[in-house]
Amino acid sequence: MAGGLFGGALGASRHPAAERVVVALQAEPTEDDVAWLASLMLRRDDDHARWEWRYARRALGVLVAERDALNDRTAQEVAQAVLGAFARDPHIAADRLSVAVGQYQARLAAYRAAVAKKDGREPLESRLAREILTFAGAITGDHAGAIARAGAVLAAGMLEAADALRAAYGTAALPDDVAPSKLAR
């Protein structure tokens, strides 16, 4: 099923470093964050809230890899490893795999658009927070407080993803006297 339905993207990754990043991206959300997000939903749904945090963490990990990777292959390896991890995720029933992947891809696209939107009026964390609150169907009277809290959780997740990426792939070592733009020449 995985090979045919998703073009071979699901399954085991051939990139050990990417797999190490994915392990970090699969960290479960805290029960406090799950309960908080669920409390904002019309129908308090802890499972839905938990999945929104999981999707966000994985999607933002891919976006961090796209932003911070030392080469173009790294982001592709991480993205493939994230997709591959869905097929092995014990929280996903085999008959729900295509649904989970589709939901993840929708969120990845939304988070990507939020990252790309740079109008200077709203910080990145707030743009990302609006996405998770929208996907969760959150209804809140404390709009600013909800955006601030969700943004803080997502920003922390992005920092953890960046740390995992550096730990797995290394950190760029540039000479102090040469601008990065001149290294390519």
Disulfide bonds with the S-S distance in Angstrom:
none
